[in-house]
Amino acid sequence: WSRDGHKLVSASTDNIVSQWDVLSGDCDQRFRFPSPILKVQYHPRDQNRVLVCPMKSAPVMLTLSDSKHVVLPVDDDSDLNVVASFDRRGEYIYTGNAKGKILVLKTDTQDLVASFRVTTGTSNTTAIKSIEFARKGSCFLINTADRIIRVYDGREILTCGRDGEPEPMQKLQDLVNRTPWKKCCFSGDGEYIVAGSARQHALYIWEKSIGNLVKILHGTRGELLLDVAWHPVRPIIASISSGVVSIWAQNQVENWSAFAPDFKELDENVEYEERESEFDIEDEDKSEPEQTGADAAEDEEVDVTSVDPIAAFCSRCQSL
């Protein structure tokens, strides 16, 4: 989706990247690439620029207004599978290759500002499968071929500079089954991480701060997971497999207990004894003191027609 939600960019199996007008359904522009497209992503703040990751070639930043493109620099010309992603504000582009090398490029100039290598031990490297950023904060995760999800702080990466050796904040994995991960993403508030298994329709949820496994969600047996997305505000997860979208949410517990007018729960029905003039519209015996504080506030008009926007959905919340 574009930043304003009016445009949609897609990649099809015929190697074509298209931009669509959501309201009319018309295709505004089309760009043909020489190889299949692994990923397309709008710039978070500038919908005129699109990041394209073709298969077995370097990522490309496409400018829609003039149809120009820039091939992003890679660590080695022999890199075949390179993944890339904008950071949360679009100031930098993070790329990762099959040798575990992460490059951080300035979006406007494509200059290399930081780099590091993801290792499995002393010197062994592992291929980068995907890079995902949280909607809030500076954290991002890296899904690698060694079946470990590593969580980093983007500020630390920039501080370490080129050929740095940053340590991940968390390492998340399934130690029992050694599950490979198909898709990973953050929750809307960035406090949780969900990962979908590449073997079956199962979702694993971790708490980012301490790295403990919170929940495992099992879908239909025999299905393979294709994609996972977390609702930007609510604790709801959507997963897709075999063309069916599954919505995961909390169980709603119904309470049919009896409540008094002051919302206190009652064990049994109680006959209420009304106080003198308690429910009278106008109390004739009541004196009229000067209204102060809470009494004065009760007479103020309450606006029940205006709808305030949800702060979490507003674009300005992304700058926090």
ZADO-1210 file (C-alpha; in nm, 4 decimals, padded with zeros to 6 digits):
<atoms>
<atom x="00.0000" y="00.0000" z="00.0000" code="TRP" pos="1"/>
<atom x="00.1048" y="00.3601" z="-00.0571" code="SER" pos="2"/>
<atom x="00.1271" y="00.5960" z="00.2389" code="ARG" pos="3"/>
<atom x="-00.2102" y="00.7601" z="00.1699" code="ASP" pos="4"/>
<atom x="-00.3806" y="00.4278" z="00.0916" code="GLY" pos="5"/>
<atom x="-00.4893" y="00.5393" z="-00.2561" code="HIS" pos="6"/>
<atom x="-00.2392" y="00.3316" z="-00.4550" code="LYS" pos="7"/>
<atom x="-00.1338" y="-00.0313" z="-00.4574" code="LEU" pos="8"/>
<atom x="00.1822" y="-00.1789" z="-00.6102" code="VAL" pos="9"/>
<atom x="00.1939" y="-00.5452" z="-00.7083" code="SER" pos="10"/>
<atom x="00.4282" y="-00.7976" z="-00.8686" code="ALA" pos="11"/>
<atom x="00.2884" y="-01.0728" z="-01.0902" code="SER" pos="12"/>
<atom x="00.4257" y="-01.4029" z="-01.2167" code="THR" pos="13"/>
<atom x="00.4908" y="-01.2553" z="-01.5630" code="ASP" pos="14"/>
<atom x="00.7720" y="-01.0352" z="-01.4172" code="ASN" pos="15"/>
<atom x="00.5604" y="-00.7175" z="-01.4285" code="ILE" pos="16"/>
<atom x="00.5400" y="-00.4587" z="-01.1498" code="VAL" pos="17"/>
<atom x="00.2136" y="-00.2613" z="-01.1622" code="SER" pos="18"/>
<atom x="00.0749" y="00.0386" z="-00.9778" code="GLN" pos="19"/>
<atom x="-00.3028" y="00.0432" z="-00.9284" code="TRP" pos="20"/>
<atom x="-00.5550" y="00.3070" z="-00.8352" code="ASP" pos="21"/>
<atom x="-00.7518" y="00.1452" z="-00.5540" code="VAL" pos="22"/>
<atom x="-01.0728" y="00.3469" z="-00.6006" code="LEU" pos="23"/>
<atom x="-01.1115" y="00.2980" z="-00.9748" code="SER" pos="24"/>
<atom x="-00.9239" y="-00.0309" z="-01.0118" code="GLY" pos="25"/>
<atom x="-00.7263" y="00.1069" z="-01.3075" code="ASP" pos="26"/>
<atom x="-00.3613" y="00.0211" z="-01.3671" code="CYS" pos="27"/>
<atom x="-00.1631" y="00.3475" z="-01.3691" code="ASP" pos="28"/>
<atom x="00.1800" y="00.2135" z="-01.4654" code="GLN" pos="29"/>
<atom x="00.3512" y="-00.1110" z="-01.5591" code="ARG" pos="30"/>
<atom x="00.7186" y="-00.2039" z="-01.5546" code="PHE" pos="31"/>
<atom x="00.8587" y="-00.5268" z="-01.6981" code="ARG" pos="32"/>
<atom x="01.1617" y="-00.6906" z="-01.5376" code="PHE" pos="33"/>
<atom x="01.3863" y="-00.9648" z="-01.6808" code="PRO" pos="34"/>
<atom x="01.3264" y="-01.2028" z="-01.3884" code="SER" pos="35"/>
<atom x="01.0532" y="-01.2918" z="-01.1364" code="PRO" pos="36"/>
<atom x="00.9942" y="-01.0438" z="-00.8540" code="ILE" pos="37"/>
<atom x="01.0406" y="-01.1563" z="-00.4943" code="LEU" pos="38"/>
<atom x="00.9193" y="-00.8378" z="-00.3242" code="LYS" pos="39"/>
<atom x="00.7924" y="-00.4851" z="-00.3914" code="VAL" pos="40"/>
<atom x="00.7614" y="-00.2126" z="-00.1285" code="GLN" pos="41"/>
<atom x="00.6565" y="00.1526" z="-00.1332" code="TYR" pos="42"/>
<atom x="00.8828" y="00.4082" z="00.0319" code="HIS" pos="43"/>
<atom x="00.7206" y="00.4736" z="00.3737" code="PRO" pos="44"/>
<atom x="00.7172" y="00.8512" z="00.3216" code="ARG" pos="45"/>
<atom x="00.7389" y="00.8969" z="-00.0568" code="ASP" pos="46"/>
<atom x="00.4955" y="00.6967" z="-00.2687" code="GLN" pos="47"/>
<atom x="00.6816" y="00.8022" z="-00.5831" code="ASN" pos="48"/>
<atom x="00.9587" y="00.5518" z="-00.5041" code="ARG" pos="49"/>
<atom x="00.9283" y="00.1735" z="-00.4985" code="VAL" pos="50"/>
<atom x="01.1844" y="-00.0863" z="-00.3905" code="LEU" pos="51"/>
<atom x="01.1887" y="-00.3960" z="-00.6137" code="VAL" pos="52"/>
<atom x="01.3750" y="-00.7203" z="-00.5379" code="CYS" pos="53"/>
<atom x="01.4134" y="-00.9263" z="-00.8590" code="PRO" pos="54"/>
<atom x="01.5220" y="-01.2880" z="-00.8374" code="MET" pos="55"/>
<atom x="01.8964" y="-01.3527" z="-00.8865" code="LYS" pos="56"/>
<atom x="01.9847" y="-00.9852" z="-00.9321" code="SER" pos="57"/>
<atom x="02.0498" y="-00.6719" z="-00.7280" code="ALA" pos="58"/>
<atom x="01.7563" y="-00.4785" z="-00.5777" code="PRO" pos="59"/>
<atom x="01.6243" y="-00.1836" z="-00.7771" code="VAL" pos="60"/>
<atom x="01.4779" y="00.1450" z="-00.6563" code="MET" pos="61"/>
<atom x="01.2161" y="00.2584" z="-00.9067" code="LEU" pos="62"/>
<atom x="01.0972" y="00.6187" z="-00.9451" code="THR" pos="63"/>
<atom x="00.7391" y="00.6124" z="-01.0728" code="LEU" pos="64"/>
<atom x="00.7094" y="00.9729" z="-01.1935" code="SER" pos="65"/>
<atom x="00.9859" y="00.9530" z="-01.4549" code="ASP" pos="66"/>
<atom x="01.0149" y="00.5703" z="-01.4833" code="SER" pos="67"/>
<atom x="01.3825" y="00.5837" z="-01.3896" code="LYS" pos="68"/>
<atom x="01.5522" y="00.3183" z="-01.1807" code="HIS" pos="69"/>
<atom x="01.8670" y="00.2831" z="-00.9725" code="VAL" pos="70"/>
<atom x="02.0377" y="-00.0517" z="-00.9141" code="VAL" pos="71"/>
<atom x="02.1469" y="-00.0729" z="-00.5518" code="LEU" pos="72"/>
<atom x="02.5081" y="-00.1688" z="-00.4787" code="PRO" pos="73"/>
<atom x="02.5685" y="-00.5198" z="-00.3461" code="VAL" pos="74"/>
<atom x="02.8521" y="-00.6687" z="-00.1458" code="ASP" pos="75"/>
<atom x="02.9614" y="-00.9044" z="-00.4216" code="ASP" pos="76"/>
<atom x="02.8731" y="-00.9157" z="-00.7898" code="ASP" pos="77"/>
<atom x="02.8137" y="-01.2895" z="-00.7550" code="SER" pos="78"/>
<atom x="02.5266" y="-01.2321" z="-00.5106" code="ASP" pos="79"/>
<atom x="02.2266" y="-01.4168" z="-00.6522" code="LEU" pos="80"/>
<atom x="01.9588" y="-01.3855" z="-00.3873" code="ASN" pos="81"/>
<atom x="01.9493" y="-01.0412" z="-00.2260" code="VAL" pos="82"/>
<atom x="01.6615" y="-00.9254" z="-00.0056" code="VAL" pos="83"/>
<atom x="01.6021" y="-00.5587" z="00.0759" code="ALA" pos="84"/>
<atom x="01.3692" y="-00.3418" z="00.2825" code="SER" pos="85"/>
<atom x="01.3174" y="00.0226" z="00.3714" code="PHE" pos="86"/>
<atom x="01.3527" y="00.1097" z="00.7374" code="ASP" pos="87"/>
<atom x="01.0532" y="00.2521" z="00.9242" code="ARG" pos="88"/>
<atom x="01.1003" y="00.6092" z="00.8000" code="ARG" pos="89"/>
<atom x="01.2540" y="00.5241" z="00.4632" code="GLY" pos="90"/>
<atom x="01.5823" y="00.6987" z="00.5400" code="GLU" pos="91"/>
<atom x="01.7854" y="00.3816" z="00.4861" code="TYR" pos="92"/>
<atom x="01.7634" y="00.0617" z="00.2830" code="ILE" pos="93"/>
<atom x="01.8797" y="-00.2620" z="00.4444" code="TYR" pos="94"/>
<atom x="01.9964" y="-00.5396" z="00.2090" code="THR" pos="95"/>
<atom x="02.1004" y="-00.8957" z="00.2915" code="GLY" pos="96"/>
<atom x="02.2613" y="-01.1645" z="00.0764" code="ASN" pos="97"/>
<atom x="02.3137" y="-01.5407" z="00.0812" code="ALA" pos="98"/>
<atom x="02.6430" y="-01.5011" z="00.2667" code="LYS" pos="99"/>
<atom x="02.4864" y="-01.3322" z="00.5686" code="GLY" pos="100"/>
<atom x="02.6114" y="-00.9825" z="00.4853" code="LYS" pos="101"/>
<atom x="02.3839" y="-00.6908" z="00.5758" code="ILE" pos="102"/>
<atom x="02.4397" y="-00.3547" z="00.4035" code="LEU" pos="103"/>
<atom x="02.2771" y="-00.0302" z="00.5187" code="VAL" pos="104"/>
<atom x="02.2459" y="00.2221" z="00.2339" code="LEU" pos="105"/>
<atom x="02.1360" y="00.5847" z="00.2448" code="LYS" pos="106"/>
<atom x="01.8151" y="00.5959" z="00.0430" code="THR" pos="107"/>
<atom x="01.8782" y="00.9273" z="-00.1347" code="ASP" pos="108"/>
<atom x="02.2428" y="00.8688" z="-00.2317" code="THR" pos="109"/>
<atom x="02.2777" y="00.4876" z="-00.2104" code="GLN" pos="110"/>
<atom x="02.5958" y="00.5413" z="-00.0068" code="ASP" pos="111"/>
<atom x="02.7036" y="00.2630" z="00.2283" code="LEU" pos="112"/>
<atom x="02.6768" y="00.3848" z="00.5892" code="VAL" pos="113"/>
<atom x="02.6948" y="00.0583" z="00.7859" code="ALA" pos="114"/>
<atom x="02.7454" y="-00.3140" z="00.7366" code="SER" pos="115"/>
<atom x="02.7829" y="-00.6317" z="00.9383" code="PHE" pos="116"/>
<atom x="02.7737" y="-01.0069" z="00.8918" code="ARG" pos="117"/>
<atom x="02.5327" y="-01.2505" z="01.0550" code="VAL" pos="118"/>
<atom x="02.7273" y="-01.5528" z="01.1793" code="THR" pos="119"/>
<atom x="02.6141" y="-01.8810" z="01.3309" code="THR" pos="120"/>
<atom x="02.9278" y="-01.9314" z="01.5365" code="GLY" pos="121"/>
<atom x="03.2875" y="-01.8239" z="01.5098" code="THR" pos="122"/>
<atom x="03.3004" y="-01.7803" z="01.1332" code="SER" pos="123"/>
<atom x="03.0159" y="-01.9734" z="00.9702" code="ASN" pos="124"/>
<atom x="02.7700" y="-01.7531" z="00.7831" code="THR" pos="125"/>
<atom x="02.4035" y="-01.8077" z="00.7029" code="THR" pos="126"/>
<atom x="02.1819" y="-01.6800" z="00.4216" code="ALA" pos="127"/>
<atom x="01.9429" y="-01.3906" z="00.4838" code="ILE" pos="128"/>
<atom x="01.5822" y="-01.4836" z="00.3991" code="LYS" pos="129"/>
<atom x="01.3960" y="-01.1654" z="00.4973" code="SER" pos="130"/>
<atom x="01.4255" y="-00.8354" z="00.6863" code="ILE" pos="131"/>
<atom x="01.1244" y="-00.6885" z="00.8704" code="GLU" pos="132"/>
<atom x="01.0894" y="-00.3598" z="01.0622" code="PHE" pos="133"/>
<atom x="00.8589" y="-00.2731" z="01.3510" code="ALA" pos="134"/>
<atom x="00.5953" y="00.0002" z="01.3059" code="ARG" pos="135"/>
<atom x="00.7173" y="00.1696" z="01.6250" code="LYS" pos="136"/>
<atom x="01.0681" y="00.2076" z="01.7587" code="GLY" pos="137"/>
<atom x="01.3963" y="00.1267" z="01.5873" code="SER" pos="138"/>
<atom x="01.3963" y="-00.2540" z="01.6091" code="CYS" pos="139"/>
<atom x="01.4064" y="-00.4899" z="01.3132" code="PHE" pos="140"/>
<atom x="01.4360" y="-00.8656" z="01.2714" code="LEU" pos="141"/>
<atom x="01.6345" y="-01.0842" z="01.0356" code="ILE" pos="142"/>
<atom x="01.5088" y="-01.4275" z="00.9329" code="ASN" pos="143"/>
<atom x="01.8029" y="-01.6479" z="00.8342" code="THR" pos="144"/>
<atom x="01.8522" y="-01.9936" z="00.6865" code="ALA" pos="145"/>
<atom x="01.9858" y="-02.1318" z="01.0167" code="ASP" pos="146"/>
<atom x="01.6265" y="-02.1152" z="01.1512" code="ARG" pos="147"/>
<atom x="01.7042" y="-01.8394" z="01.4010" code="ILE" pos="148"/>
<atom x="01.5241" y="-01.5028" z="01.4111" code="ILE" pos="149"/>
<atom x="01.7606" y="-01.2274" z="01.5242" code="ARG" pos="150"/>
<atom x="01.6302" y="-00.8962" z="01.6581" code="VAL" pos="151"/>
<atom x="01.8531" y="-00.5868" z="01.6260" code="TYR" pos="152"/>
<atom x="01.8336" y="-00.2206" z="01.7221" code="ASP" pos="153"/>
<atom x="01.8760" y="00.0000" z="01.4148" code="GLY" pos="154"/>
<atom x="02.0443" y="00.2744" z="01.6172" code="ARG" pos="155"/>
<atom x="02.3175" y="00.0353" z="01.7287" code="GLU" pos="156"/>
<atom x="02.3730" y="-00.0777" z="01.3695" code="ILE" pos="157"/>
<atom x="02.4316" y="00.2801" z="01.2528" code="LEU" pos="158"/>
<atom x="02.6613" y="00.3476" z="01.5493" code="THR" pos="159"/>
<atom x="02.8813" y="00.0455" z="01.4698" code="CYS" pos="160"/>
<atom x="02.9331" y="00.1687" z="01.1114" code="GLY" pos="161"/>
<atom x="03.0975" y="-00.0357" z="00.8381" code="ARG" pos="162"/>
<atom x="03.2091" y="-00.3912" z="00.9166" code="ASP" pos="163"/>
<atom x="03.0661" y="-00.3597" z="01.2654" code="GLY" pos="164"/>
<atom x="02.9945" y="-00.6455" z="01.5015" code="GLU" pos="165"/>
<atom x="02.6605" y="-00.5664" z="01.6657" code="PRO" pos="166"/>
<atom x="02.5044" y="-00.8213" z="01.8970" code="GLU" pos="167"/>
<atom x="02.1371" y="-00.9112" z="01.8472" code="PRO" pos="168"/>
<atom x="01.8933" y="-00.8106" z="02.1210" code="MET" pos="169"/>
<atom x="01.7212" y="-01.1480" z="02.0983" code="GLN" pos="170"/>
<atom x="01.7635" y="-01.4813" z="01.9220" code="LYS" pos="171"/>
<atom x="01.4327" y="-01.6601" z="01.8686" code="LEU" pos="172"/>
<atom x="01.4071" y="-02.0220" z="01.7565" code="GLN" pos="173"/>
<atom x="01.2249" y="-02.3503" z="01.8044" code="ASP" pos="174"/>
<atom x="01.4860" y="-02.5571" z="01.9884" code="LEU" pos="175"/>
<atom x="01.2711" y="-02.8718" z="01.9955" code="VAL" pos="176"/>
<atom x="01.1583" y="-02.9094" z="01.6333" code="ASN" pos="177"/>
<atom x="01.4196" y="-02.6851" z="01.4641" code="ARG" pos="178"/>
<atom x="01.1397" y="-02.5211" z="01.2668" code="THR" pos="179"/>
<atom x="01.2327" y="-02.3121" z="00.9600" code="PRO" pos="180"/>
<atom x="01.0379" y="-01.9868" z="00.9297" code="TRP" pos="181"/>
<atom x="00.8323" y="-01.8833" z="00.6290" code="LYS" pos="182"/>
<atom x="00.7305" y="-01.5310" z="00.7397" code="LYS" pos="183"/>
<atom x="00.7981" y="-01.3178" z="01.0476" code="CYS" pos="184"/>
<atom x="00.6607" y="-00.9818" z="01.1603" code="CYS" pos="185"/>
<atom x="00.6182" y="-00.7543" z="01.4625" code="PHE" pos="186"/>
<atom x="00.2971" y="-00.6772" z="01.6461" code="SER" pos="187"/>
<atom x="00.1446" y="-00.3323" z="01.6031" code="GLY" pos="188"/>
<atom x="00.3144" y="-00.1963" z="01.9147" code="ASP" pos="189"/>
<atom x="00.6411" y="-00.3772" z="01.8411" code="GLY" pos="190"/>
<atom x="00.6349" y="-00.5695" z="02.1707" code="GLU" pos="191"/>
<atom x="00.5696" y="-00.9139" z="02.0222" code="TYR" pos="192"/>
<atom x="00.7002" y="-01.1128" z="01.7261" code="ILE" pos="193"/>
<atom x="00.5053" y="-01.3767" z="01.5339" code="VAL" pos="194"/>
<atom x="00.6679" y="-01.6304" z="01.3021" code="ALA" pos="195"/>
<atom x="00.4968" y="-01.8752" z="01.0692" code="GLY" pos="196"/>
<atom x="00.6385" y="-02.2230" z="01.0248" code="SER" pos="197"/>
<atom x="00.7510" y="-02.3320" z="00.6782" code="ALA" pos="198"/>
<atom x="00.6537" y="-02.6940" z="00.7523" code="ARG" pos="199"/>
<atom x="00.2946" y="-02.6583" z="00.8690" code="GLN" pos="200"/>
<atom x="00.0234" y="-02.4044" z="00.9495" code="HIS" pos="201"/>
<atom x="00.1588" y="-02.3043" z="01.2913" code="ALA" pos="202"/>
<atom x="00.2283" y="-01.9601" z="01.4389" code="LEU" pos="203"/>
<atom x="00.4811" y="-01.8972" z="01.7160" code="TYR" pos="204"/>
<atom x="00.4534" y="-01.5790" z="01.9246" code="ILE" pos="205"/>
<atom x="00.7411" y="-01.4414" z="02.1349" code="TRP" pos="206"/>
<atom x="00.7712" y="-01.1458" z="02.3681" code="GLU" pos="207"/>
<atom x="01.0422" y="-00.9227" z="02.2237" code="LYS" pos="208"/>
<atom x="01.1765" y="-00.7786" z="02.5497" code="SER" pos="209"/>
<atom x="01.2695" y="-01.1090" z="02.7164" code="ILE" pos="210"/>
<atom x="01.2478" y="-01.3549" z="02.4264" code="GLY" pos="211"/>
<atom x="01.0123" y="-01.6070" z="02.5878" code="ASN" pos="212"/>
<atom x="00.7676" y="-01.8093" z="02.3805" code="LEU" pos="213"/>
<atom x="00.4176" y="-01.6887" z="02.4684" code="VAL" pos="214"/>
<atom x="00.1886" y="-01.8974" z="02.2480" code="LYS" pos="215"/>
<atom x="00.1791" y="-02.1512" z="01.9655" code="ILE" pos="216"/>
<atom x="-00.1239" y="-02.1369" z="01.7344" code="LEU" pos="217"/>
<atom x="-00.1996" y="-02.4448" z="01.5236" code="HIS" pos="218"/>
<atom x="-00.4032" y="-02.4180" z="01.2044" code="GLY" pos="219"/>
<atom x="-00.5486" y="-02.6879" z="00.9818" code="THR" pos="220"/>
<atom x="-00.3275" y="-02.9952" z="00.9672" code="ARG" pos="221"/>
<atom x="-00.1650" y="-03.0609" z="00.6300" code="GLY" pos="222"/>
<atom x="-00.1726" y="-02.6993" z="00.5096" code="GLU" pos="223"/>
<atom x="00.1397" y="-02.4961" z="00.4381" code="LEU" pos="224"/>
<atom x="00.1611" y="-02.1365" z="00.5550" code="LEU" pos="225"/>
<atom x="00.2129" y="-01.8653" z="00.2931" code="LEU" pos="226"/>
<atom x="00.1956" y="-01.5323" z="00.4772" code="ASP" pos="227"/>
<atom x="00.1298" y="-01.3743" z="00.8177" code="VAL" pos="228"/>
<atom x="00.0183" y="-01.0200" z="00.9103" code="ALA" pos="229"/>
<atom x="-00.0519" y="-00.8605" z="01.2494" code="TRP" pos="230"/>
<atom x="-00.3261" y="-00.5991" z="01.2935" code="HIS" pos="231"/>
<atom x="-00.1680" y="-00.2518" z="01.3459" code="PRO" pos="232"/>
<atom x="-00.3677" y="-00.1820" z="01.6642" code="VAL" pos="233"/>
<atom x="-00.5620" y="-00.4831" z="01.7895" code="ARG" pos="234"/>
<atom x="-00.4307" y="-00.8259" z="01.9026" code="PRO" pos="235"/>
<atom x="-00.5449" y="-00.9946" z="01.5813" code="ILE" pos="236"/>
<atom x="-00.3316" y="-01.2004" z="01.3413" code="ILE" pos="237"/>
<atom x="-00.4184" y="-01.3001" z="00.9839" code="ALA" pos="238"/>
<atom x="-00.2524" y="-01.6001" z="00.8202" code="SER" pos="239"/>
<atom x="-00.3062" y="-01.7442" z="00.4746" code="ILE" pos="240"/>
<atom x="-00.2652" y="-02.1005" z="00.3492" code="SER" pos="241"/>
<atom x="-00.4168" y="-02.2838" z="00.0527" code="SER" pos="242"/>
<atom x="-00.6098" y="-01.9704" z="-00.0441" code="GLY" pos="243"/>
<atom x="-00.7896" y="-01.9488" z="00.2915" code="VAL" pos="244"/>
<atom x="-00.7289" y="-01.6558" z="00.5273" code="VAL" pos="245"/>
<atom x="-00.7451" y="-01.7451" z="00.8970" code="SER" pos="246"/>
<atom x="-00.8134" y="-01.4739" z="01.1554" code="ILE" pos="247"/>
<atom x="-00.6668" y="-01.5358" z="01.5010" code="TRP" pos="248"/>
<atom x="-00.8076" y="-01.3404" z="01.7956" code="ALA" pos="249"/>
<atom x="-00.8747" y="-01.3730" z="02.1665" code="GLN" pos="250"/>
<atom x="-01.1700" y="-01.5778" z="02.2879" code="ASN" pos="251"/>
<atom x="-01.4506" y="-01.3522" z="02.4052" code="GLN" pos="252"/>
<atom x="-01.5741" y="-01.4616" z="02.7489" code="VAL" pos="253"/>
<atom x="-01.9405" y="-01.3759" z="02.8044" code="GLU" pos="254"/>
<atom x="-02.0615" y="-01.2780" z="03.1513" code="ASN" pos="255"/>
<atom x="-02.4346" y="-01.3095" z="03.2097" code="TRP" pos="256"/>
<atom x="-02.4239" y="-01.2148" z="03.5779" code="SER" pos="257"/>
<atom x="-02.6677" y="-00.9660" z="03.7268" code="ALA" pos="258"/>
<atom x="-02.5388" y="-00.6171" z="03.7971" code="PHE" pos="259"/>
<atom x="-02.6676" y="-00.3395" z="04.0188" code="ALA" pos="260"/>
<atom x="-02.7103" y="00.0135" z="03.8754" code="PRO" pos="261"/>
<atom x="-02.3640" y="00.0988" z="04.0103" code="ASP" pos="262"/>
<atom x="-02.2235" y="-00.1995" z="03.8104" code="PHE" pos="263"/>
<atom x="-02.1482" y="-00.4130" z="04.1140" code="LYS" pos="264"/>
<atom x="-02.1989" y="-00.7836" z="04.0461" code="GLU" pos="265"/>
<atom x="-02.4878" y="-00.9447" z="04.2380" code="LEU" pos="266"/>
<atom x="-02.4964" y="-01.3039" z="04.3561" code="ASP" pos="267"/>
<atom x="-02.8762" y="-01.2985" z="04.3698" code="GLU" pos="268"/>
<atom x="-03.1636" y="-01.0612" z="04.3016" code="ASN" pos="269"/>
<atom x="-03.1985" y="-00.7907" z="04.5647" code="VAL" pos="270"/>
<atom x="-03.5011" y="-00.5673" z="04.6132" code="GLU" pos="271"/>
<atom x="-03.3716" y="-00.2125" z="04.6050" code="TYR" pos="272"/>
<atom x="-03.5144" y="00.0404" z="04.8470" code="GLU" pos="273"/>
<atom x="-03.5371" y="00.3786" z="04.6839" code="GLU" pos="274"/>
<atom x="-03.4159" y="00.6773" z="04.8780" code="ARG" pos="275"/>
<atom x="-03.6375" y="00.9838" z="04.9016" code="GLU" pos="276"/>
<atom x="-03.6485" y="01.1686" z="04.5625" code="SER" pos="277"/>
<atom x="-03.3582" y="00.9586" z="04.4293" code="GLU" pos="278"/>
<atom x="-03.5113" y="00.9016" z="04.0862" code="PHE" pos="279"/>
<atom x="-03.7132" y="01.2242" z="04.0622" code="ASP" pos="280"/>
<atom x="-03.6374" y="01.4284" z="03.7537" code="ILE" pos="281"/>
<atom x="-03.6528" y="01.7478" z="03.9577" code="GLU" pos="282"/>
<atom x="-03.6057" y="01.7365" z="04.3322" code="ASP" pos="283"/>
<atom x="-03.8460" y="01.9930" z="04.4744" code="GLU" pos="284"/>
<atom x="-03.6923" y="01.9790" z="04.8206" code="ASP" pos="285"/>
<atom x="-03.3352" y="02.0243" z="04.7051" code="LYS" pos="286"/>
<atom x="-03.1658" y="02.3573" z="04.7639" code="SER" pos="287"/>
<atom x="-02.9756" y="02.5185" z="04.4775" code="GLU" pos="288"/>
<atom x="-02.6136" y="02.5758" z="04.5796" code="PRO" pos="289"/>
<atom x="-02.3605" y="02.7235" z="04.3429" code="GLU" pos="290"/>
<atom x="-02.2317" y="02.4665" z="04.0965" code="GLN" pos="291"/>
<atom x="-01.8611" y="02.4021" z="04.1229" code="THR" pos="292"/>
<atom x="-01.6244" y="02.1325" z="04.0081" code="GLY" pos="293"/>
<atom x="-01.7840" y="01.8059" z="03.9029" code="ALA" pos="294"/>
<atom x="-02.1418" y="01.9392" z="03.9379" code="ASP" pos="295"/>
<atom x="-02.0720" y="02.2132" z="03.6863" code="ALA" pos="296"/>
<atom x="-01.9118" y="01.9654" z="03.4475" code="ALA" pos="297"/>
<atom x="-02.2274" y="01.7533" z="03.4450" code="GLU" pos="298"/>
<atom x="-02.4211" y="02.0352" z="03.2764" code="ASP" pos="299"/>
<atom x="-02.1705" y="02.0714" z="02.9929" code="GLU" pos="300"/>
<atom x="-02.2739" y="01.9519" z="02.6500" code="GLU" pos="301"/>
<atom x="-02.1112" y="01.6257" z="02.5421" code="VAL" pos="302"/>
<atom x="-02.0253" y="01.5787" z="02.1747" code="ASP" pos="303"/>
<atom x="-02.1395" y="01.2314" z="02.0721" code="VAL" pos="304"/>
<atom x="-02.1371" y="01.2837" z="01.6950" code="THR" pos="305"/>
<atom x="-01.7740" y="01.3698" z="01.6195" code="SER" pos="306"/>
<atom x="-01.5426" y="01.0748" z="01.5534" code="VAL" pos="307"/>
<atom x="-01.1831" y="01.1240" z="01.6596" code="ASP" pos="308"/>
<atom x="-00.9218" y="00.9483" z="01.4437" code="PRO" pos="309"/>
<atom x="-00.7373" y="00.6527" z="01.5944" code="ILE" pos="310"/>
<atom x="-00.3863" y="00.7735" z="01.6695" code="ALA" pos="311"/>
<atom x="-00.2300" y="00.4376" z="01.5822" code="ALA" pos="312"/>
<atom x="-00.3700" y="00.4559" z="01.2285" code="PHE" pos="313"/>
<atom x="-00.2524" y="00.8138" z="01.1670" code="CYS" pos="314"/>
<atom x="00.0643" y="00.8630" z="00.9645" code="SER" pos="315"/>
<atom x="00.2030" y="01.1065" z="01.2156" code="ARG" pos="316"/>
<atom x="00.2287" y="00.8274" z="01.4737" code="CYS" pos="317"/>
<atom x="00.4995" y="00.6661" z="01.2621" code="GLN" pos="318"/>
<atom x="00.7320" y="00.9576" z="01.3315" code="SER" pos="319"/>
<atom x="00.7363" y="00.8875" z="01.7062" code="LEU" pos="320"/>
</atoms>
